[in-house]
Amino acid sequence: MKVGRALVVTLICMVLLTNCAKSIPEGKDTGVASNPSASTDTGDASNPSASTDTETGTPVSGDIDTEAKPVKPPVANKPLHSNGDGMQISPADLSTEQGIREYLVGDWFCTNEYMSTIAVNMIVTKDLTVQLSFYDTLTNESKGKYKGDIVFSRMYAASEDPPDLLTIELDDDEYIEADFYFKHMTIYDGKRVMSLFPTGSENSVFDILTGDSNSDYMIEEIMLEKVTGEISQGKPRKNDEFYAVFWGHGIKYESLWIDDVPWMPLEEDSFALIYPAAMTDREIEGHESILYGIDPDEKLEIVGDDLFKGDVYYVETDIAGNIVKFISADYKKFLDENPDLDVEEGSDDVDSDAIGSDAIDNETKDLIFDIITNDTDEIQSFLDIGMSILFTGETVRIDGENCYTLYLGTDHEDSFVREKQYAVNISTRQIYLYSFVYDSWLTLDEAYE
């Protein structure tokens, strides 16, 4: 009897197992790997004659390996977007003319908030046709639209090397053509930065960005950005001091995008420059910016000052990689050359008593004060009612030239309250006032129009 029951149980089990096997139709996507030798990368593992492309997730017919292969994780710096022309964005490769062509294709934009409110969009197609649209960022008023072509040429590059010069030829009588050197600068915040450097031989259409059609000034560098989705792979340098180029603020101004550089101050007339100085003074190696956090205790000190895109700064970080000091490279050089200068602890400002002593040489000091007291009545009128001048020793680049910055304010026993910020170009005797409304430097005439 026991033997009979065992046989019955065995038969029932065999029937159940047979039905289970039949319940999985061959070739159907069940999500169950019935074949132990099939790839486990996809939901089609039940069919031993089918596999899946791990890059696209689409089924691929054919034989598969006898061992399952793990899915490769997505590469972090792999392009996330295509440009408007449908061309896949690839890492910058300017070693060939074809690489340069692919690099240029896309929708670029440029704003220079410290110069004017004018911006430009530049669209480059695969055929190297170009469209330029200038507009006012405040009023959205068009400031001109231009069409043309980009043509490659060489200035110093050998015939076997990629071109080092591009010419923008426009269908316009005023801006027929202009030559530019070009350079890939960095990637940051999912964007790629390219700079154009006018050779200085023609009237450039990008001079519209100055906002002054009557100005003879020519912009030395046009920084254009293109959204690519590229992701930086570098890590912040911790407990370190170095120089870096500033490219932008992070969310809520709690971080900075910077790209470290081996910076050395250029001495005037130290050697003849082949390319423009603005093109060679930042020898960026990695071309990849990293987002650094700012120490909360230093946030006001760091982001409270004007930071200029593309300028070099001296950086100090703590053991967590947060920025604890961030001052212009020129100002760091100034401090190094004046070790006995009286500087307040925790501040980058030169003490007001230093004016007229070691802050600047007497000749430059006298020239600055001659300009601000004789070329305009405004500053003298504030001095007459008891306001004071604070000179920080810093310079700022306005319209492509270095200017000395100074503050007007009230000097209290324990602090100096800054109320107005000026910049003086000692070469042209031009005085600028910083406008918090427009977030830009304006001439005194522009400020009080």
C-alpha positions as CSV (number, residue, x, y, z in Angstrom):
1,M,0.0,0.0,0.0
2,K,2.8,2.4,0.9
3,V,4.6,1.6,-2.3
4,G,1.4,2.3,-4.3
5,R,0.9,5.7,-2.6
6,A,4.5,6.6,-3.4
7,L,4.0,5.8,-7.0
8,V,0.9,7.9,-7.1
9,V,2.7,10.9,-5.6
10,T,5.5,10.5,-8.0
11,L,3.2,10.5,-11.0
12,I,1.4,13.6,-9.8
13,C,4.7,15.5,-9.4
14,M,5.8,14.5,-12.9
15,V,2.5,15.7,-14.3
16,L,2.8,19.1,-12.5
17,L,6.4,19.6,-13.7
18,T,5.4,18.7,-17.2
19,N,2.6,21.3,-17.2
20,C,4.9,24.0,-15.7
21,A,7.4,23.5,-18.5
22,K,4.6,23.7,-21.1
23,S,3.3,27.0,-19.6
24,I,6.3,28.9,-20.8
25,P,5.9,29.3,-24.6
26,E,9.2,29.2,-26.4
27,G,10.3,32.5,-27.8
28,K,8.0,34.7,-25.7
29,D,9.4,37.5,-23.4
30,T,8.6,36.3,-19.9
31,G,11.4,37.9,-17.9
32,V,12.4,34.4,-16.7
33,A,15.8,33.1,-17.6
34,S,14.9,29.5,-18.5
35,N,18.2,29.0,-20.3
36,P,21.1,29.2,-17.8
37,S,23.5,30.1,-20.7
38,A,21.5,33.0,-21.9
39,S,22.4,36.7,-21.1
40,T,20.7,38.1,-18.0
41,D,21.1,41.6,-19.3
42,T,17.5,41.8,-20.7
43,G,14.0,40.5,-20.4
44,D,14.4,38.3,-23.5
45,A,16.6,35.8,-21.8
46,S,14.2,32.9,-22.3
47,N,15.1,32.6,-26.0
48,P,18.6,31.1,-26.4
49,S,18.9,32.5,-29.9
50,A,18.3,36.1,-28.9
51,S,20.2,38.7,-27.0
52,T,20.0,42.4,-26.3
53,D,22.2,45.3,-27.1
54,T,23.4,46.6,-23.7
55,E,23.8,50.1,-25.1
56,T,20.4,50.6,-26.6
57,G,18.2,48.0,-24.9
58,T,16.9,46.7,-28.2
59,P,16.7,42.9,-29.1
60,V,19.4,41.5,-31.4
61,S,19.0,38.2,-33.1
62,G,21.8,35.6,-33.3
63,D,23.9,33.4,-31.1
64,I,24.9,34.4,-27.6
65,D,28.0,33.7,-25.5
66,T,27.9,30.7,-23.2
67,E,28.5,33.0,-20.2
68,A,26.3,36.0,-19.2
69,K,28.1,39.4,-19.5
70,P,27.3,42.2,-17.0
71,V,25.8,45.4,-18.3
72,K,28.4,48.1,-18.5
73,P,27.5,51.2,-16.4
74,P,26.9,54.3,-18.5
75,V,30.0,56.4,-18.9
76,A,29.5,59.6,-16.9
77,N,31.2,61.9,-19.4
78,K,29.3,60.4,-22.4
79,P,27.4,63.1,-24.2
80,L,23.8,63.4,-23.0
81,H,22.4,65.6,-25.8
82,S,22.5,66.1,-29.6
83,N,22.8,69.6,-31.0
84,G,20.1,71.3,-33.1
85,D,21.5,69.8,-36.3
86,G,21.0,66.2,-35.0
87,M,24.7,65.6,-34.7
88,Q,25.9,63.7,-31.7
89,I,28.1,65.7,-29.4
90,S,31.6,64.2,-29.0
91,P,34.5,65.2,-26.7
92,A,36.3,68.2,-28.1
93,D,39.0,67.1,-30.6
94,L,40.7,70.0,-32.4
95,S,43.6,68.0,-33.7
96,T,42.1,67.9,-37.2
97,E,40.1,70.2,-39.4
98,Q,37.2,67.7,-39.4
99,G,37.3,67.7,-35.6
100,I,37.1,71.5,-35.6
101,R,34.2,71.5,-37.9
102,E,32.2,69.1,-35.7
103,Y,33.2,71.2,-32.6
104,L,31.8,74.4,-34.1
105,V,28.4,73.0,-35.2
106,G,25.6,74.0,-32.8
107,D,23.9,76.8,-31.0
108,W,26.3,79.1,-29.2
109,F,25.5,82.1,-27.0
110,C,27.5,84.9,-25.4
111,T,26.6,87.4,-22.7
112,N,28.9,90.0,-21.2
113,E,27.0,91.5,-18.3
114,Y,30.0,93.6,-17.1
115,M,30.2,95.3,-20.4
116,S,26.6,95.8,-21.5
117,T,23.2,94.2,-21.7
118,I,23.7,93.0,-25.3
119,A,23.9,89.3,-26.0
120,V,24.3,87.2,-29.1
121,N,23.2,83.8,-30.3
122,M,25.4,82.2,-33.0
123,I,24.1,79.1,-34.9
124,V,26.7,77.2,-36.9
125,T,25.5,74.4,-39.3
126,K,27.4,71.4,-40.7
127,D,28.1,73.3,-43.8
128,L,29.7,76.1,-41.7
129,T,27.0,78.6,-42.5
130,V,26.6,81.0,-39.5
131,Q,23.7,83.1,-38.2
132,L,24.2,85.8,-35.6
133,S,21.3,87.3,-33.6
134,F,22.1,90.2,-31.3
135,Y,19.5,91.4,-28.7
136,D,19.1,93.4,-25.5
137,T,18.7,91.0,-22.5
138,L,16.6,93.6,-20.6
139,T,14.2,94.7,-23.4
140,N,14.5,91.8,-25.7
141,E,15.0,94.3,-28.5
142,S,16.8,93.1,-31.6
143,K,20.2,94.7,-32.1
144,G,20.9,93.1,-35.5
145,K,20.8,89.8,-37.4
146,Y,23.5,88.6,-39.8
147,K,24.2,85.6,-42.0
148,G,27.3,84.3,-43.6
149,D,29.9,81.6,-43.6
150,I,32.9,80.4,-41.7
151,V,36.1,79.8,-43.6
152,F,39.3,78.2,-42.2
153,S,42.8,79.6,-42.8
154,R,46.2,79.6,-41.1
155,M,48.3,82.3,-39.5
156,Y,51.1,80.4,-37.7
157,A,49.9,76.8,-38.1
158,A,51.9,74.7,-40.6
159,S,50.1,73.3,-43.7
160,E,50.0,69.8,-42.2
161,D,48.5,71.1,-38.9
162,P,44.9,72.0,-38.2
163,P,44.0,75.6,-39.0
164,D,44.5,78.2,-36.3
165,L,42.3,80.9,-37.8
166,L,38.7,81.2,-38.8
167,T,37.2,83.9,-40.9
168,I,33.5,84.9,-40.5
169,E,32.3,86.2,-43.8
170,L,29.0,88.0,-43.6
171,D,26.5,89.3,-46.1
172,D,26.7,92.8,-44.8
173,D,28.4,95.9,-46.0
174,E,29.5,97.1,-42.5
175,Y,30.8,93.8,-41.2
176,I,32.0,92.0,-44.4
177,E,34.5,89.7,-42.7
178,A,36.8,89.4,-39.7
179,D,39.5,86.9,-38.6
180,F,39.6,85.2,-35.3
181,Y,41.9,82.8,-33.4
182,F,39.9,80.3,-31.5
183,K,40.4,78.1,-28.5
184,H,38.5,75.5,-26.5
185,M,38.5,76.7,-22.9
186,T,36.6,74.3,-20.7
187,I,33.4,72.5,-19.9
188,Y,31.3,73.4,-16.9
189,D,27.7,73.0,-15.8
190,G,26.8,70.9,-18.9
191,K,28.2,73.5,-21.2
192,R,31.2,73.9,-23.5
193,V,33.1,77.2,-23.6
194,M,35.0,78.5,-26.7
195,S,36.8,81.8,-27.0
196,L,37.3,83.8,-30.2
197,F,40.2,86.3,-30.3
198,P,40.0,89.0,-33.0
199,T,43.2,89.5,-34.9
200,G,42.6,93.2,-34.8
201,S,42.7,93.8,-38.5
202,E,39.0,94.2,-39.3
203,N,35.8,95.7,-37.9
204,S,34.3,92.8,-35.9
205,V,30.5,92.3,-35.8
206,F,31.0,91.2,-32.1
207,D,31.8,94.8,-31.3
208,I,28.0,95.2,-31.1
209,L,28.3,93.6,-27.6
210,T,29.9,96.8,-26.3
211,G,26.5,98.5,-26.6
212,D,28.2,101.6,-28.0
213,S,28.0,101.9,-31.8
214,N,30.3,105.0,-31.7
215,S,33.0,103.3,-29.7
216,D,36.4,102.6,-31.3
217,Y,37.0,99.9,-28.7
218,M,37.4,96.3,-30.0
219,I,36.6,93.3,-27.7
220,E,39.7,91.2,-27.1
221,E,37.9,88.0,-26.3
222,I,34.4,86.7,-27.1
223,M,33.4,83.8,-24.8
224,L,30.8,81.6,-26.4
225,E,28.9,78.8,-24.7
226,K,27.1,75.8,-26.0
227,V,24.9,73.3,-24.0
228,T,26.3,69.8,-24.5
229,G,25.4,68.0,-21.3
230,E,29.0,67.0,-20.8
231,I,29.9,66.1,-17.2
232,S,33.1,66.9,-15.5
233,Q,35.0,63.9,-14.1
234,G,37.5,65.6,-11.8
235,K,37.4,65.8,-8.1
236,P,37.9,68.9,-5.9
237,R,41.4,69.5,-4.6
238,K,41.4,69.2,-0.8
239,N,43.5,71.1,1.7
240,D,45.3,72.7,-1.1
241,E,46.3,76.1,-2.6
242,F,46.3,76.7,-6.3
243,Y,45.3,79.0,-9.2
244,A,42.1,78.4,-11.2
245,V,39.9,80.1,-13.8
246,F,36.4,81.1,-12.7
247,W,33.6,80.1,-15.0
248,G,30.3,80.4,-13.1
249,H,28.3,80.2,-9.9
250,G,26.5,77.1,-8.7
251,I,23.0,77.0,-7.4
252,K,22.1,79.8,-4.9
253,Y,25.7,81.0,-5.1
254,E,26.9,78.3,-2.7
255,S,29.5,76.9,-5.1
256,L,31.8,77.9,-7.9
257,W,32.8,76.3,-11.2
258,I,36.6,76.6,-11.5
259,D,39.3,75.0,-13.7
260,D,42.7,74.8,-12.1
261,V,45.6,76.2,-14.1
262,P,49.4,76.5,-13.7
263,W,49.5,80.3,-13.6
264,M,52.5,82.5,-13.6
265,P,52.1,86.3,-14.0
266,L,53.4,87.6,-17.3
267,E,56.0,90.3,-17.0
268,E,55.6,93.2,-19.5
269,D,57.9,92.9,-22.5
270,S,59.4,89.6,-21.1
271,F,59.0,88.0,-24.5
272,A,57.2,88.5,-27.8
273,L,53.8,86.9,-27.9
274,I,52.8,85.1,-31.1
275,Y,49.1,84.9,-30.2
276,P,47.1,87.5,-28.3
277,A,48.0,87.8,-24.6
278,A,44.4,87.0,-23.6
279,M,44.7,83.7,-25.5
280,T,47.9,82.6,-23.8
281,D,47.7,83.8,-20.2
282,R,45.5,80.8,-19.1
283,E,47.2,77.6,-20.1
284,I,44.3,75.4,-19.1
285,E,45.4,71.7,-19.1
286,G,42.3,69.6,-18.3
287,H,39.7,71.8,-20.0
288,E,37.3,70.5,-17.4
289,S,35.8,72.6,-14.6
290,I,34.8,71.2,-11.2
291,L,32.1,72.5,-8.9
292,Y,33.6,73.5,-5.6
293,G,31.5,74.2,-2.5
294,I,32.2,77.4,-0.5
295,D,32.8,77.4,3.2
296,P,29.6,78.9,4.7
297,D,31.7,81.2,6.9
298,E,33.4,82.6,3.9
299,K,30.5,82.8,1.5
300,L,29.8,86.5,1.9
301,E,33.4,87.3,1.6
302,I,33.9,85.3,-1.6
303,V,30.6,85.8,-3.6
304,G,30.2,89.4,-2.2
305,D,32.9,90.5,-4.6
306,D,32.6,90.7,-8.4
307,L,33.9,87.5,-10.0
308,F,34.7,87.7,-13.7
309,K,34.3,84.7,-16.0
310,G,37.5,83.6,-17.6
311,D,39.8,85.4,-15.0
312,V,42.4,83.6,-12.9
313,Y,42.0,83.5,-9.1
314,Y,44.1,82.2,-6.2
315,V,42.3,79.5,-4.4
316,E,42.6,77.8,-0.9
317,T,40.5,74.8,0.1
318,D,39.9,73.0,3.4
319,I,40.2,69.3,4.1
320,A,36.7,68.8,2.8
321,G,37.5,70.5,-0.5
322,N,35.5,73.7,0.2
323,I,36.8,77.0,-0.9
324,V,38.0,79.2,2.1
325,K,39.9,81.8,0.1
326,F,39.3,83.2,-3.4
327,I,41.0,86.3,-4.6
328,S,42.2,87.5,-8.0
329,A,45.6,86.3,-9.1
330,D,46.7,89.9,-9.7
331,Y,45.8,90.8,-6.2
332,K,47.6,87.8,-4.8
333,K,50.7,88.9,-6.7
334,F,50.2,92.4,-5.3
335,L,50.1,91.0,-1.7
336,D,53.1,88.8,-2.3
337,E,55.1,91.8,-3.5
338,N,54.0,93.9,-0.5
339,P,54.3,91.5,2.5
340,D,54.4,94.4,5.0
341,L,51.1,95.9,3.8
342,D,48.5,96.3,6.5
343,V,45.7,94.0,5.6
344,E,42.8,93.2,8.0
345,E,42.5,89.7,9.3
346,G,40.0,87.7,7.3
347,S,39.6,90.4,4.7
348,D,41.1,90.9,1.3
349,D,40.8,94.7,1.6
350,V,43.8,96.9,2.1
351,D,43.4,99.1,5.2
352,S,42.4,102.6,4.3
353,D,45.5,103.9,6.1
354,A,47.5,102.2,3.4
355,I,46.4,104.7,0.8
356,G,49.4,106.8,0.0
357,S,51.9,104.4,1.5
358,D,52.7,100.9,0.1
359,A,49.4,100.2,-1.6
360,I,50.6,101.6,-4.9
361,D,53.5,103.6,-6.1
362,N,53.2,107.3,-5.5
363,E,53.1,108.2,-9.2
364,T,50.1,105.9,-9.8
365,K,48.4,107.0,-6.6
366,D,48.7,110.7,-7.6
367,L,47.4,110.0,-11.0
368,I,44.3,108.1,-9.7
369,F,43.4,110.9,-7.3
370,D,44.0,113.5,-9.9
371,I,41.6,111.7,-12.2
372,I,38.8,111.2,-9.6
373,T,39.0,114.7,-8.2
374,N,39.6,116.8,-11.3
375,D,37.8,114.9,-14.1
376,T,34.5,114.7,-12.3
377,D,32.7,116.7,-9.7
378,E,30.8,113.7,-8.3
379,I,33.5,112.0,-6.2
380,Q,34.8,115.3,-4.9
381,S,31.3,116.3,-3.8
382,F,31.0,113.1,-1.7
383,L,34.4,113.7,-0.2
384,D,33.3,117.2,0.7
385,I,30.4,115.9,2.8
386,G,32.7,113.6,4.8
387,M,32.8,110.3,2.9
388,S,36.1,108.5,2.5
389,I,37.9,106.4,-0.1
390,L,38.9,102.8,0.3
391,F,41.4,101.4,-2.1
392,T,41.6,97.6,-2.2
393,G,44.6,97.2,-4.4
394,E,42.6,95.2,-6.9
395,T,42.1,95.8,-10.6
396,V,39.2,94.9,-12.7
397,R,39.1,94.3,-16.5
398,I,36.6,96.6,-18.2
399,D,36.4,96.9,-22.0
400,G,39.5,94.7,-22.2
401,E,41.7,97.0,-20.0
402,N,42.8,96.8,-16.4
403,C,41.3,99.5,-14.1
404,Y,42.0,100.3,-10.5
405,T,39.0,99.8,-8.2
406,L,38.1,101.9,-5.2
407,Y,35.1,102.4,-2.9
408,L,33.4,105.5,-1.5
409,G,31.8,105.1,1.9
410,T,31.8,106.0,5.5
411,D,34.8,105.1,7.7
412,H,33.7,104.0,11.1
413,E,35.9,103.1,14.1
414,D,35.5,99.3,13.6
415,S,34.5,99.1,9.9
416,F,34.3,100.8,6.5
417,V,30.8,100.9,5.0
418,R,31.0,100.7,1.2
419,E,28.4,102.7,-0.6
420,K,29.7,103.2,-4.1
421,Q,32.3,101.3,-6.2
422,Y,34.3,103.0,-8.9
423,A,37.0,101.9,-11.4
424,V,39.6,104.1,-12.9
425,N,41.5,103.5,-16.2
426,I,44.7,105.5,-15.7
427,S,45.5,105.2,-19.4
428,T,42.3,106.8,-20.8
429,R,41.3,108.6,-17.6
430,Q,37.9,106.9,-17.9
431,I,35.9,106.5,-14.6
432,Y,33.3,103.8,-14.2
433,L,30.6,103.3,-11.7
434,Y,29.4,99.8,-10.8
435,S,25.6,99.6,-11.2
436,F,23.9,97.0,-9.0
437,V,20.7,97.5,-11.0
438,Y,22.3,96.4,-14.3
439,D,25.0,94.3,-12.6
440,S,27.6,96.0,-14.9
441,W,30.2,98.7,-15.1
442,L,28.9,102.0,-16.6
443,T,30.7,105.2,-17.5
444,L,29.5,108.1,-15.4
445,D,27.6,109.5,-18.4
446,E,25.8,106.2,-18.9
447,A,25.1,105.9,-15.1
448,Y,23.2,109.2,-15.0
449,E,21.5,109.3,-18.3
